[in-house]
Amino acid sequence: MDTCFFCKGDMEPALTKFIVDLDDVVVIVKNVPAMVCTQCGEKSFDDATMERLEEIVNKVREGFVTEVAIVEYTKAA
Ligand SMILES: [Zn+2]
């Protein structure tokens, strides 16, 4: 069981939102697997997930002309 970096609470697997605010677009990725602290709600993503999120964000930046992009983690190419 992982413990929270901030409050030492228990981290549990959960699906969460990843939101990144870029200059020209806000990207919201939904249903991202993460470890979430049961005490303070701090989220932590593992390396593979972070890499994938980066890919998704890069794709969105290239392809989208909207100001807010909402992407489903599991469905993103
Ligand atoms: Zn915590």
N, CA, C, O and the ligand as a Tripos MOL2 file, in Angstrom:
@<TRIPOS>MOLECULE
protein
  309   307    78     0     0
PROTEIN
NO_CHARGES

@<TRIPOS>ATOM
      1 N           0.8410   -1.2060    0.0000 N.3       1 MET1
      2 CA          0.0000    0.0000    0.0000 C.3       1 MET1
      3 C           0.8730    1.2510    0.0000 C.2       1 MET1
      4 O           1.7580    1.3940    0.8430 O.2       1 MET1
      5 N           0.6290    2.1380   -0.9260 N.am      2 ASP2
      6 CA          1.3680    3.3910   -0.9610 C.3       2 ASP2
      7 C           0.8420    4.3420    0.1130 C.2       2 ASP2
      8 O          -0.3270    4.2880    0.4960 O.2       2 ASP2
      9 N           1.7260    5.2050    0.5840 N.am      3 THR3
     10 CA          1.2560    6.2440    1.5030 C.3       3 THR3
     11 C           1.4350    7.6070    0.8470 C.2       3 THR3
     12 O           2.3090    7.7980    0.0010 O.2       3 THR3
     13 N           0.5980    8.5400    1.2520 N.am      4 CYS4
     14 CA          0.5690    9.8720    0.6700 C.3       4 CYS4
     15 C           1.8430   10.6410    1.0090 C.2       4 CYS4
     16 O           2.3130   10.6220    2.1460 O.2       4 CYS4
     17 N           2.3830   11.3070    0.0130 N.am      5 PHE5
     18 CA          3.5930   12.1150    0.1770 C.3       5 PHE5
     19 C           3.3580   13.2650    1.1600 C.2       5 PHE5
     20 O           4.2730   13.6860    1.8680 O.2       5 PHE5
     21 N           2.1330   13.7620    1.1940 N.am      6 PHE6
     22 CA          1.8430   14.9590    1.9820 C.3       6 PHE6
     23 C           1.3740   14.6590    3.4080 C.2       6 PHE6
     24 O           1.8600   15.2530    4.3700 O.2       6 PHE6
     25 N           0.4170   13.7200    3.5290 N.am      7 CYS7
     26 CA         -0.1760   13.5220    4.8580 C.3       7 CYS7
     27 C           0.0340   12.1190    5.3820 C.2       7 CYS7
     28 O          -0.4270   11.7910    6.4750 O.2       7 CYS7
     29 N           0.7280   11.2820    4.6180 N.am      8 LYS8
     30 CA          0.9950    9.8890    5.0060 C.3       8 LYS8
     31 C          -0.2770    9.0500    5.1010 C.2       8 LYS8
     32 O          -0.2790    7.9870    5.7230 O.2       8 LYS8
     33 N          -1.3430    9.5200    4.4930 N.am      9 GLY9
     34 CA         -2.5740    8.7340    4.4540 C.3       9 GLY9
     35 C          -2.4500    7.5930    3.4550 C.2       9 GLY9
     36 O          -1.4650    7.5050    2.7220 O.2       9 GLY9
     37 N          -3.4440    6.7280    3.4300 N.am     10 ASP10
     38 CA         -3.4320    5.5980    2.4930 C.3      10 ASP10
     39 C          -3.8170    6.0610    1.0960 C.2      10 ASP10
     40 O          -4.7360    6.8590    0.9120 O.2      10 ASP10
     41 N          -3.0730    5.5260    0.0990 N.am     11 MET11
     42 CA         -3.3990    5.8190   -1.2900 C.3      11 MET11
     43 C          -4.1750    4.6390   -1.8590 C.2      11 MET11
     44 O          -3.7550    3.4900   -1.7220 O.2      11 MET11
     45 N          -5.2910    4.9210   -2.4860 N.am     12 GLU12
     46 CA         -6.0880    3.8580   -3.0850 C.3      12 GLU12
     47 C          -6.2610    4.1050   -4.5730 C.2      12 GLU12
     48 O          -6.3770    5.2510   -5.0080 O.2      12 GLU12
     49 N          -6.2800    3.0140   -5.3660 N.am     13 PRO13
     50 CA         -6.5030    3.1810   -6.8010 C.3      13 PRO13
     51 C          -7.8930    3.7400   -7.0780 C.2      13 PRO13
     52 O          -8.8790    3.3120   -6.4780 O.2      13 PRO13
     53 N          -7.9570    4.7000   -7.9930 N.am     14 ALA14
     54 CA         -9.2340    5.3040   -8.3510 C.3      14 ALA14
     55 C          -9.1050    5.9500   -9.7180 C.2      14 ALA14
     56 O          -7.9990    6.2130  -10.1900 O.2      14 ALA14
     57 N         -10.2410    6.2030  -10.3490 N.am     15 LEU15
     58 CA        -10.2400    6.9390  -11.6090 C.3      15 LEU15
     59 C         -10.4480    8.4050  -11.2960 C.2      15 LEU15
     60 O         -11.3050    8.7720  -10.4920 O.2      15 LEU15
     61 N          -9.6540    9.2320  -11.9400 N.am     16 THR16
     62 CA         -9.7430   10.6590  -11.6330 C.3      16 THR16
     63 C          -9.5980   11.4860  -12.9000 C.2      16 THR16
     64 O          -9.3670   10.9520  -13.9840 O.2      16 THR16
     65 N          -9.7370   12.7980  -12.7470 N.am     17 LYS17
     66 CA         -9.5530   13.7040  -13.8730 C.3      17 LYS17
     67 C          -8.1380   14.2630  -13.8460 C.2      17 LYS17
     68 O          -7.5850   14.5350  -12.7810 O.2      17 LYS17
     69 N          -7.5640   14.4290  -15.0230 N.am     18 PHE18
     70 CA         -6.2800   15.1090  -15.1590 C.3      18 PHE18
     71 C          -6.5310   16.3790  -15.9480 C.2      18 PHE18
     72 O          -6.9850   16.3220  -17.0910 O.2      18 PHE18
     73 N          -6.2420   17.5170  -15.3520 N.am     19 ILE19
     74 CA         -6.5140   18.7900  -16.0130 C.3      19 ILE19
     75 C          -5.2130   19.5540  -16.2080 C.2      19 ILE19
     76 O          -4.4690   19.7750  -15.2520 O.2      19 ILE19
     77 N          -4.9410   19.9540  -17.4350 N.am     20 VAL20
     78 CA         -3.7480   20.7540  -17.6860 C.3      20 VAL20
     79 C          -4.1570   22.0370  -18.3960 C.2      20 VAL20
     80 O          -4.8670   22.0070  -19.4020 O.2      20 VAL20
     81 N          -3.7060   23.1480  -17.8660 N.am     21 ASP21
     82 CA         -4.0620   24.4590  -18.3750 C.3      21 ASP21
     83 C          -2.9000   25.0100  -19.1960 C.2      21 ASP21
     84 O          -1.9270   25.5240  -18.6450 O.2      21 ASP21
     85 N          -3.0130   24.8970  -20.5210 N.am     22 LEU22
     86 CA         -1.9750   25.4180  -21.4060 C.3      22 LEU22
     87 C          -2.3430   26.8440  -21.7810 C.2      22 LEU22
     88 O          -3.4110   27.3300  -21.4070 O.2      22 LEU22
     89 N          -1.4810   27.5050  -22.5040 N.am     23 ASP23
     90 CA         -1.7400   28.8920  -22.8620 C.3      23 ASP23
     91 C          -3.0020   29.0510  -23.6980 C.2      23 ASP23
     92 O          -3.7950   29.9690  -23.4880 O.2      23 ASP23
     93 N          -3.1710   28.1340  -24.6520 N.am     24 ASP24
     94 CA         -4.2460   28.3100  -25.6150 C.3      24 ASP24
     95 C          -5.4010   27.3290  -25.4290 C.2      24 ASP24
     96 O          -6.4610   27.4880  -26.0330 O.2      24 ASP24
     97 N          -5.1950   26.3430  -24.6130 N.am     25 VAL25
     98 CA         -6.2390   25.3260  -24.4580 C.3      25 VAL25
     99 C          -6.1510   24.6690  -23.0810 C.2      25 VAL25
    100 O          -5.0690   24.4520  -22.5380 O.2      25 VAL25
    101 N          -7.3240   24.3630  -22.5420 N.am     26 VAL26
    102 CA         -7.3830   23.5870  -21.3050 C.3      26 VAL26
    103 C          -7.7400   22.1550  -21.6880 C.2      26 VAL26
    104 O          -8.7640   21.9150  -22.3280 O.2      26 VAL26
    105 N          -6.9110   21.2240  -21.3030 N.am     27 VAL27
    106 CA         -7.1690   19.8250  -21.6300 C.3      27 VAL27
    107 C          -7.6410   19.1010  -20.3700 C.2      27 VAL27
    108 O          -6.9830   19.1290  -19.3310 O.2      27 VAL27
    109 N          -8.7820   18.4620  -20.4910 N.am     28 ILE28
    110 CA         -9.3210   17.6730  -19.3840 C.3      28 ILE28
    111 C          -9.3780   16.2200  -19.8360 C.2      28 ILE28
    112 O         -10.0970   15.8820  -20.7770 O.2      28 ILE28
    113 N          -8.6150   15.3600  -19.1580 N.am     29 VAL29
    114 CA         -8.6510   13.9420  -19.4790 C.3      29 VAL29
    115 C          -9.4310   13.2440  -18.3700 C.2      29 VAL29
    116 O          -9.1020   13.3520  -17.1890 O.2      29 VAL29
    117 N         -10.4780   12.5220  -18.7850 N.am     30 LYS30
    118 CA        -11.3490   11.8930  -17.7940 C.3      30 LYS30
    119 C         -11.0010   10.4260  -17.6110 C.2      30 LYS30
    120 O         -10.4310    9.7890  -18.4960 O.2      30 LYS30
    121 N         -11.3550    9.9080  -16.4490 N.am     31 ASN31
    122 CA        -11.1970    8.4820  -16.1340 C.3      31 ASN31
    123 C          -9.7540    8.0170  -16.2200 C.2      31 ASN31
    124 O          -9.4620    6.9740  -16.8060 O.2      31 ASN31
    125 N          -8.8650    8.7870  -15.6410 N.am     32 VAL32
    126 CA         -7.4520    8.4240  -15.6160 C.3      32 VAL32
    127 C          -7.1780    7.5890  -14.3650 C.2      32 VAL32
    128 O          -7.5170    8.0050  -13.2570 O.2      32 VAL32
    129 N          -6.5670    6.4140  -14.5360 N.am     33 PRO33
    130 CA         -6.2410    5.6030  -13.3590 C.3      33 PRO33
    131 C          -5.1510    6.2720  -12.5340 C.2      33 PRO33
    132 O          -4.1150    6.6650  -13.0710 O.2      33 PRO33
    133 N          -5.3780    6.4000  -11.2490 N.am     34 ALA34
    134 CA         -4.4140    7.0570  -10.3740 C.3      34 ALA34
    135 C          -4.4980    6.4470   -8.9850 C.2      34 ALA34
    136 O          -5.4180    5.6890   -8.6780 O.2      34 ALA34
    137 N          -3.5220    6.7900   -8.1510 N.am     35 MET35
    138 CA         -3.6170    6.4940   -6.7380 C.3      35 MET35
    139 C          -4.0740    7.7750   -6.0540 C.2      35 MET35
    140 O          -3.4650    8.8300   -6.2310 O.2      35 MET35
    141 N          -5.1470    7.6820   -5.2710 N.am     36 VAL36
    142 CA         -5.7110    8.8680   -4.6430 C.3      36 VAL36
    143 C          -5.6810    8.7020   -3.1270 C.2      36 VAL36
    144 O          -6.0710    7.6600   -2.6010 O.2      36 VAL36
    145 N          -5.2200    9.7270   -2.4370 N.am     37 CYS37
    146 CA         -5.1350    9.6960   -0.9750 C.3      37 CYS37
    147 C          -6.5300    9.7270   -0.3690 C.2      37 CYS37
    148 O          -7.3540   10.5730   -0.7140 O.2      37 CYS37
    149 N          -6.7830    8.7870    0.5430 N.am     38 THR38
    150 CA         -8.1090    8.7400    1.1590 C.3      38 THR38
    151 C          -8.2820    9.8590    2.1860 C.2      38 THR38
    152 O          -9.4060   10.1520    2.5920 O.2      38 THR38
    153 N          -7.2030   10.4770    2.6050 N.am     39 GLN39
    154 CA         -7.3060   11.5390    3.6070 C.3      39 GLN39
    155 C          -7.3940   12.9310    2.9950 C.2      39 GLN39
    156 O          -8.2900   13.7040    3.3360 O.2      39 GLN39
    157 N          -6.4610   13.2590    2.0830 N.am     40 CYS40
    158 CA         -6.4220   14.6370    1.5860 C.3      40 CYS40
    159 C          -6.7680   14.7410    0.1050 C.2      40 CYS40
    160 O          -6.8870   15.8480   -0.4210 O.2      40 CYS40
    161 N          -6.9320   13.6030   -0.5800 N.am     41 GLY41
    162 CA         -7.3460   13.6470   -1.9710 C.3      41 GLY41
    163 C          -6.2140   13.8830   -2.9500 C.2      41 GLY41
    164 O          -6.4630   14.0390   -4.1460 O.2      41 GLY41
    165 N          -4.9740   13.9120   -2.4740 N.am     42 GLU42
    166 CA         -3.8150   14.0710   -3.3540 C.3      42 GLU42
    167 C          -3.7690   12.9110   -4.3510 C.2      42 GLU42
    168 O          -3.9770   11.7520   -3.9910 O.2      42 GLU42
    169 N          -3.4870   13.2570   -5.6290 N.am     43 LYS43
    170 CA         -3.4490   12.2250   -6.6640 C.3      43 LYS43
    171 C          -2.0250   11.9660   -7.0920 C.2      43 LYS43
    172 O          -1.2010   12.8790   -7.1360 O.2      43 LYS43
    173 N          -1.7390   10.7170   -7.4080 N.am     44 SER44
    174 CA         -0.4300   10.4230   -7.9790 C.3      44 SER44
    175 C          -0.5830    9.4590   -9.1430 C.2      44 SER44
    176 O          -1.2830    8.4500   -9.0490 O.2      44 SER44
    177 N           0.0890    9.7900  -10.2450 N.am     45 PHE45
    178 CA          0.0310    8.9620  -11.4450 C.3      45 PHE45
    179 C           1.3500    8.2230  -11.5950 C.2      45 PHE45
    180 O           2.4090    8.7690  -11.2850 O.2      45 PHE45
    181 N           1.2900    6.9870  -12.0670 N.am     46 ASP46
    182 CA          2.5520    6.2830  -12.2850 C.3      46 ASP46
    183 C           3.1930    6.7390  -13.6030 C.2      46 ASP46
    184 O           2.5790    7.4660  -14.3830 O.2      46 ASP46
    185 N           4.4320    6.3020  -13.8350 N.am     47 ASP47
    186 CA          5.2090    6.8030  -14.9730 C.3      47 ASP47
    187 C           4.5230    6.5270  -16.3120 C.2      47 ASP47
    188 O           4.4770    7.3940  -17.1850 O.2      47 ASP47
    189 N           3.9920    5.3150  -16.4650 N.am     48 ALA48
    190 CA          3.3490    4.9420  -17.7260 C.3      48 ALA48
    191 C           2.1350    5.8310  -17.9840 C.2      48 ALA48
    192 O           1.8860    6.2480  -19.1160 O.2      48 ALA48
    193 N           1.3920    6.1130  -16.9320 N.am     49 THR49
    194 CA          0.2150    6.9620  -17.0740 C.3      49 THR49
    195 C           0.6200    8.3900  -17.4150 C.2      49 THR49
    196 O          -0.0030    9.0320  -18.2610 O.2      49 THR49
    197 N           1.6620    8.8830  -16.7580 N.am     50 MET50
    198 CA          2.1380   10.2400  -17.0510 C.3      50 MET50
    199 C           2.5790   10.3630  -18.5100 C.2      50 MET50
    200 O           2.2960   11.3590  -19.1760 O.2      50 MET50
    201 N           3.2750    9.3350  -18.9920 N.am     51 GLU51
    202 CA          3.7320    9.3440  -20.3850 C.3      51 GLU51
    203 C           2.5590    9.4030  -21.3410 C.2      51 GLU51
    204 O           2.5600   10.1570  -22.3150 O.2      51 GLU51
    205 N           1.5560    8.5880  -21.0400 N.am     52 ARG52
    206 CA          0.3760    8.5230  -21.8800 C.3      52 ARG52
    207 C          -0.3770    9.8530  -21.8380 C.2      52 ARG52
    208 O          -0.8690   10.3250  -22.8630 O.2      52 ARG52
    209 N          -0.4630   10.4390  -20.6790 N.am     53 LEU53
    210 CA         -1.1400   11.7310  -20.5550 C.3      53 LEU53
    211 C          -0.4240   12.7890  -21.3850 C.2      53 LEU53
    212 O          -1.0530   13.6280  -22.0300 O.2      53 LEU53
    213 N           0.9000   12.7310  -21.3560 N.am     54 GLU54
    214 CA          1.6920   13.6780  -22.1350 C.3      54 GLU54
    215 C           1.4010   13.5270  -23.6260 C.2      54 GLU54
    216 O           1.2470   14.5090  -24.3520 O.2      54 GLU54
    217 N           1.3290   12.2490  -24.0690 N.am     55 GLU55
    218 CA          0.9930   11.9600  -25.4630 C.3      55 GLU55
    219 C          -0.3670   12.5250  -25.8280 C.2      55 GLU55
    220 O          -0.5330   13.1790  -26.8570 O.2      55 GLU55
    221 N          -1.3340   12.2610  -24.9660 N.am     56 ILE56
    222 CA         -2.6950   12.7330  -25.2180 C.3      56 ILE56
    223 C          -2.7160   14.2550  -25.3210 C.2      56 ILE56
    224 O          -3.3270   14.8140  -26.2320 O.2      56 ILE56
    225 N          -2.0500   14.9150  -24.3880 N.am     57 VAL57
    226 CA         -2.0250   16.3810  -24.3810 C.3      57 VAL57
    227 C          -1.3670   16.9120  -25.6530 C.2      57 VAL57
    228 O          -1.8500   17.8750  -26.2500 O.2      57 VAL57
    229 N          -0.2650   16.2840  -26.0670 N.am     58 ASN58
    230 CA          0.4150   16.7170  -27.2890 C.3      58 ASN58
    231 C          -0.4880   16.5770  -28.5080 C.2      58 ASN58
    232 O          -0.5370   17.4640  -29.3600 O.2      58 ASN58
    233 N          -1.2050   15.4540  -28.5850 N.am     59 LYS59
    234 CA         -2.1250   15.2230  -29.6960 C.3      59 LYS59
    235 C          -3.2040   16.2760  -29.7140 C.2      59 LYS59
    236 O          -3.5510   16.8180  -30.7640 O.2      59 LYS59
    237 N          -3.7330   16.5600  -28.5340 N.am     60 VAL60
    238 CA         -4.8090   17.5420  -28.4300 C.3      60 VAL60
    239 C          -4.3260   18.9170  -28.8850 C.2      60 VAL60
    240 O          -5.0430   19.6350  -29.5810 O.2      60 VAL60
    241 N          -3.1230   19.2720  -28.4930 N.am     61 ARG61
    242 CA         -2.5610   20.5880  -28.8660 C.3      61 ARG61
    243 C          -2.4190   20.7150  -30.3730 C.2      61 ARG61
    244 O          -2.6480   21.7820  -30.9420 O.2      61 ARG61
    245 N          -2.0370   19.6100  -31.0150 N.am     62 GLU62
    246 CA         -1.8680   19.6360  -32.4710 C.3      62 GLU62
    247 C          -3.2010   19.7120  -33.1870 C.2      62 GLU62
    248 O          -3.3620   20.4580  -34.1530 O.2      62 GLU62
    249 N          -4.1680   18.9210  -32.6980 N.am     63 GLY63
    250 CA         -5.3800   18.6920  -33.4690 C.3      63 GLY63
    251 C          -6.5640   19.5770  -33.1300 C.2      63 GLY63
    252 O          -7.4700   19.7270  -33.9500 O.2      63 GLY63
    253 N          -6.5800   20.1630  -31.9500 N.am     64 PHE64
    254 CA         -7.7820   20.8680  -31.5170 C.3      64 PHE64
    255 C          -7.6600   22.3730  -31.7050 C.2      64 PHE64
    256 O          -6.5890   22.9520  -31.5240 O.2      64 PHE64
    257 N          -8.7730   22.9920  -32.0710 N.am     65 VAL65
    258 CA         -8.8040   24.4460  -32.1430 C.3      65 VAL65
    259 C          -9.7540   25.0090  -31.0960 C.2      65 VAL65
    260 O         -10.0100   26.2120  -31.0520 O.2      65 VAL65
    261 N         -10.2680   24.1250  -30.2610 N.am     66 THR66
    262 CA        -11.1860   24.5630  -29.2100 C.3      66 THR66
    263 C         -10.3970   25.0950  -28.0180 C.2      66 THR66
    264 O          -9.1860   24.8960  -27.9250 O.2      66 THR66
    265 N         -11.0930   25.7700  -27.1150 N.am     67 GLU67
    266 CA        -10.4330   26.3050  -25.9270 C.3      67 GLU67
    267 C         -10.3950   25.2990  -24.7890 C.2      67 GLU67
    268 O          -9.5210   25.3340  -23.9240 O.2      67 GLU67
    269 N         -11.3700   24.4050  -24.8190 N.am     68 VAL68
    270 CA        -11.3990   23.3520  -23.8080 C.3      68 VAL68
    271 C         -11.5590   22.0100  -24.5190 C.2      68 VAL68
    272 O         -12.4880   21.8200  -25.3040 O.2      68 VAL68
    273 N         -10.6650   21.1010  -24.2430 N.am     69 ALA69
    274 CA        -10.7440   19.7740  -24.8430 C.3      69 ALA69
    275 C         -10.9640   18.7550  -23.7400 C.2      69 ALA69
    276 O         -10.2160   18.7020  -22.7630 O.2      69 ALA69
    277 N         -11.9940   17.9550  -23.9090 N.am     70 ILE70
    278 CA        -12.2720   16.9060  -22.9270 C.3      70 ILE70
    279 C         -12.0480   15.5580  -23.5860 C.2      70 ILE70
    280 O         -12.6920   15.2280  -24.5810 O.2      70 ILE70
    281 N         -11.1330   14.7830  -23.0270 N.am     71 VAL71
    282 CA        -10.7280   13.5190  -23.6310 C.3      71 VAL71
    283 C         -10.9660   12.3980  -22.6320 C.2      71 VAL71
    284 O         -10.6750   12.5310  -21.4430 O.2      71 VAL71
    285 N         -11.4890   11.3130  -23.1260 N.am     72 GLU72
    286 CA        -11.6470   10.1130  -22.3000 C.3      72 GLU72
    287 C         -10.3170    9.3460  -22.3420 C.2      72 GLU72
    288 O          -9.8390    8.9890  -23.4190 O.2      72 GLU72
    289 N          -9.7320    9.0970  -21.1870 N.am     73 TYR73
    290 CA         -8.4170    8.4590  -21.1350 C.3      73 TYR73
    291 C          -8.3930    7.1430  -21.8910 C.2      73 TYR73
    292 O          -7.4880    6.8860  -22.6850 O.2      73 TYR73
    293 N          -9.3910    6.3160  -21.6390 N.am     74 THR74
    294 CA         -9.4010    4.9770  -22.2200 C.3      74 THR74
    295 C          -9.6700    4.9890  -23.7160 C.2      74 THR74
    296 O          -9.3320    4.0330  -24.4140 O.2      74 THR74
    297 N         -10.2830    6.0770  -24.2210 N.am     75 LYS75
    298 CA        -10.6330    6.1050  -25.6360 C.3      75 LYS75
    299 C          -9.6570    6.9000  -26.4590 C.2      75 LYS75
    300 O          -9.7270    6.8710  -27.6880 O.2      75 LYS75
    301 N          -8.7430    7.6130  -25.8220 N.am     76 ALA76
    302 CA         -7.7890    8.4440  -26.5520 C.3      76 ALA76
    303 C          -6.8470    7.5820  -27.3720 C.2      76 ALA76
    304 O          -6.4110    6.5230  -26.9200 O.2      76 ALA76
    305 N          -6.5290    8.0430  -28.5970 N.am     77 ALA77
    306 CA         -5.6840    7.2570  -29.4950 C.3      77 ALA77
    307 C          -4.2340    7.2790  -29.0030 C.2      77 ALA77
    308 O          -3.3620    6.6730  -29.6250 O.2      77 ALA77
    309 ZN         -2.8090   12.7080    1.7250 Zn       78 ZN78
@<TRIPOS>BOND
     1     1     2 1
     2     2     3 1
     3     3     4 2
     4     3     5 am
     5     5     6 1
     6     6     7 1
     7     7     8 2
     8     7     9 am
     9     9    10 1
    10    10    11 1
    11    11    12 2
    12    11    13 am
    13    13    14 1
    14    14    15 1
    15    15    16 2
    16    15    17 am
    17    17    18 1
    18    18    19 1
    19    19    20 2
    20    19    21 am
    21    21    22 1
    22    22    23 1
    23    23    24 2
    24    23    25 am
    25    25    26 1
    26    26    27 1
    27    27    28 2
    28    27    29 am
    29    29    30 1
    30    30    31 1
    31    31    32 2
    32    31    33 am
    33    33    34 1
    34    34    35 1
    35    35    36 2
    36    35    37 am
    37    37    38 1
    38    38    39 1
    39    39    40 2
    40    39    41 am
    41    41    42 1
    42    42    43 1
    43    43    44 2
    44    43    45 am
    45    45    46 1
    46    46    47 1
    47    47    48 2
    48    47    49 am
    49    49    50 1
    50    50    51 1
    51    51    52 2
    52    51    53 am
    53    53    54 1
    54    54    55 1
    55    55    56 2
    56    55    57 am
    57    57    58 1
    58    58    59 1
    59    59    60 2
    60    59    61 am
    61    61    62 1
    62    62    63 1
    63    63    64 2
    64    63    65 am
    65    65    66 1
    66    66    67 1
    67    67    68 2
    68    67    69 am
    69    69    70 1
    70    70    71 1
    71    71    72 2
    72    71    73 am
    73    73    74 1
    74    74    75 1
    75    75    76 2
    76    75    77 am
    77    77    78 1
    78    78    79 1
    79    79    80 2
    80    79    81 am
    81    81    82 1
    82    82    83 1
    83    83    84 2
    84    83    85 am
    85    85    86 1
    86    86    87 1
    87    87    88 2
    88    87    89 am
    89    89    90 1
    90    90    91 1
    91    91    92 2
    92    91    93 am
    93    93    94 1
    94    94    95 1
    95    95    96 2
    96    95    97 am
    97    97    98 1
    98    98    99 1
    99    99   100 2
   100    99   101 am
   101   101   102 1
   102   102   103 1
   103   103   104 2
   104   103   105 am
   105   105   106 1
   106   106   107 1
   107   107   108 2
   108   107   109 am
   109   109   110 1
   110   110   111 1
   111   111   112 2
   112   111   113 am
   113   113   114 1
   114   114   115 1
   115   115   116 2
   116   115   117 am
   117   117   118 1
   118   118   119 1
   119   119   120 2
   120   119   121 am
   121   121   122 1
   122   122   123 1
   123   123   124 2
   124   123   125 am
   125   125   126 1
   126   126   127 1
   127   127   128 2
   128   127   129 am
   129   129   130 1
   130   130   131 1
   131   131   132 2
   132   131   133 am
   133   133   134 1
   134   134   135 1
   135   135   136 2
   136   135   137 am
   137   137   138 1
   138   138   139 1
   139   139   140 2
   140   139   141 am
   141   141   142 1
   142   142   143 1
   143   143   144 2
   144   143   145 am
   145   145   146 1
   146   146   147 1
   147   147   148 2
   148   147   149 am
   149   149   150 1
   150   150   151 1
   151   151   152 2
   152   151   153 am
   153   153   154 1
   154   154   155 1
   155   155   156 2
   156   155   157 am
   157   157   158 1
   158   158   159 1
   159   159   160 2
   160   159   161 am
   161   161   162 1
   162   162   163 1
   163   163   164 2
   164   163   165 am
   165   165   166 1
   166   166   167 1
   167   167   168 2
   168   167   169 am
   169   169   170 1
   170   170   171 1
   171   171   172 2
   172   171   173 am
   173   173   174 1
   174   174   175 1
   175   175   176 2
   176   175   177 am
   177   177   178 1
   178   178   179 1
   179   179   180 2
   180   179   181 am
   181   181   182 1
   182   182   183 1
   183   183   184 2
   184   183   185 am
   185   185   186 1
   186   186   187 1
   187   187   188 2
   188   187   189 am
   189   189   190 1
   190   190   191 1
   191   191   192 2
   192   191   193 am
   193   193   194 1
   194   194   195 1
   195   195   196 2
   196   195   197 am
   197   197   198 1
   198   198   199 1
   199   199   200 2
   200   199   201 am
   201   201   202 1
   202   202   203 1
   203   203   204 2
   204   203   205 am
   205   205   206 1
   206   206   207 1
   207   207   208 2
   208   207   209 am
   209   209   210 1
   210   210   211 1
   211   211   212 2
   212   211   213 am
   213   213   214 1
   214   214   215 1
   215   215   216 2
   216   215   217 am
   217   217   218 1
   218   218   219 1
   219   219   220 2
   220   219   221 am
   221   221   222 1
   222   222   223 1
   223   223   224 2
   224   223   225 am
   225   225   226 1
   226   226   227 1
   227   227   228 2
   228   227   229 am
   229   229   230 1
   230   230   231 1
   231   231   232 2
   232   231   233 am
   233   233   234 1
   234   234   235 1
   235   235   236 2
   236   235   237 am
   237   237   238 1
   238   238   239 1
   239   239   240 2
   240   239   241 am
   241   241   242 1
   242   242   243 1
   243   243   244 2
   244   243   245 am
   245   245   246 1
   246   246   247 1
   247   247   248 2
   248   247   249 am
   249   249   250 1
   250   250   251 1
   251   251   252 2
   252   251   253 am
   253   253   254 1
   254   254   255 1
   255   255   256 2
   256   255   257 am
   257   257   258 1
   258   258   259 1
   259   259   260 2
   260   259   261 am
   261   261   262 1
   262   262   263 1
   263   263   264 2
   264   263   265 am
   265   265   266 1
   266   266   267 1
   267   267   268 2
   268   267   269 am
   269   269   270 1
   270   270   271 1
   271   271   272 2
   272   271   273 am
   273   273   274 1
   274   274   275 1
   275   275   276 2
   276   275   277 am
   277   277   278 1
   278   278   279 1
   279   279   280 2
   280   279   281 am
   281   281   282 1
   282   282   283 1
   283   283   284 2
   284   283   285 am
   285   285   286 1
   286   286   287 1
   287   287   288 2
   288   287   289 am
   289   289   290 1
   290   290   291 1
   291   291   292 2
   292   291   293 am
   293   293   294 1
   294   294   295 1
   295   295   296 2
   296   295   297 am
   297   297   298 1
   298   298   299 1
   299   299   300 2
   300   299   301 am
   301   301   302 1
   302   302   303 1
   303   303   304 2
   304   303   305 am
   305   305   306 1
   306   306   307 1
   307   307   308 2
@<TRIPOS>SUBSTRUCTURE
     1 MET1         2 RESIDUE 1 A MET
     2 ASP2         6 RESIDUE 1 A ASP
     3 THR3        10 RESIDUE 1 A THR
     4 CYS4        14 RESIDUE 1 A CYS
     5 PHE5        18 RESIDUE 1 A PHE
     6 PHE6        22 RESIDUE 1 A PHE
     7 CYS7        26 RESIDUE 1 A CYS
     8 LYS8        30 RESIDUE 1 A LYS
     9 GLY9        34 RESIDUE 1 A GLY
    10 ASP10       38 RESIDUE 1 A ASP
    11 MET11       42 RESIDUE 1 A MET
    12 GLU12       46 RESIDUE 1 A GLU
    13 PRO13       50 RESIDUE 1 A PRO
    14 ALA14       54 RESIDUE 1 A ALA
    15 LEU15       58 RESIDUE 1 A LEU
    16 THR16       62 RESIDUE 1 A THR
    17 LYS17       66 RESIDUE 1 A LYS
    18 PHE18       70 RESIDUE 1 A PHE
    19 ILE19       74 RESIDUE 1 A ILE
    20 VAL20       78 RESIDUE 1 A VAL
    21 ASP21       82 RESIDUE 1 A ASP
    22 LEU22       86 RESIDUE 1 A LEU
    23 ASP23       90 RESIDUE 1 A ASP
    24 ASP24       94 RESIDUE 1 A ASP
    25 VAL25       98 RESIDUE 1 A VAL
    26 VAL26      102 RESIDUE 1 A VAL
    27 VAL27      106 RESIDUE 1 A VAL
    28 ILE28      110 RESIDUE 1 A ILE
    29 VAL29      114 RESIDUE 1 A VAL
    30 LYS30      118 RESIDUE 1 A LYS
    31 ASN31      122 RESIDUE 1 A ASN
    32 VAL32      126 RESIDUE 1 A VAL
    33 PRO33      130 RESIDUE 1 A PRO
    34 ALA34      134 RESIDUE 1 A ALA
    35 MET35      138 RESIDUE 1 A MET
    36 VAL36      142 RESIDUE 1 A VAL
    37 CYS37      146 RESIDUE 1 A CYS
    38 THR38      150 RESIDUE 1 A THR
    39 GLN39      154 RESIDUE 1 A GLN
    40 CYS40      158 RESIDUE 1 A CYS
    41 GLY41      162 RESIDUE 1 A GLY
    42 GLU42      166 RESIDUE 1 A GLU
    43 LYS43      170 RESIDUE 1 A LYS
    44 SER44      174 RESIDUE 1 A SER
    45 PHE45      178 RESIDUE 1 A PHE
    46 ASP46      182 RESIDUE 1 A ASP
    47 ASP47      186 RESIDUE 1 A ASP
    48 ALA48      190 RESIDUE 1 A ALA
    49 THR49      194 RESIDUE 1 A THR
    50 MET50      198 RESIDUE 1 A MET
    51 GLU51      202 RESIDUE 1 A GLU
    52 ARG52      206 RESIDUE 1 A ARG
    53 LEU53      210 RESIDUE 1 A LEU
    54 GLU54      214 RESIDUE 1 A GLU
    55 GLU55      218 RESIDUE 1 A GLU
    56 ILE56      222 RESIDUE 1 A ILE
    57 VAL57      226 RESIDUE 1 A VAL
    58 ASN58      230 RESIDUE 1 A ASN
    59 LYS59      234 RESIDUE 1 A LYS
    60 VAL60      238 RESIDUE 1 A VAL
    61 ARG61      242 RESIDUE 1 A ARG
    62 GLU62      246 RESIDUE 1 A GLU
    63 GLY63      250 RESIDUE 1 A GLY
    64 PHE64      254 RESIDUE 1 A PHE
    65 VAL65      258 RESIDUE 1 A VAL
    66 THR66      262 RESIDUE 1 A THR
    67 GLU67      266 RESIDUE 1 A GLU
    68 VAL68      270 RESIDUE 1 A VAL
    69 ALA69      274 RESIDUE 1 A ALA
    70 ILE70      278 RESIDUE 1 A ILE
    71 VAL71      282 RESIDUE 1 A VAL
    72 GLU72      286 RESIDUE 1 A GLU
    73 TYR73      290 RESIDUE 1 A TYR
    74 THR74      294 RESIDUE 1 A THR
    75 LYS75      298 RESIDUE 1 A LYS
    76 ALA76      302 RESIDUE 1 A ALA
    77 ALA77      306 RESIDUE 1 A ALA
    78 ZN78       309 GROUP 0 **** ****
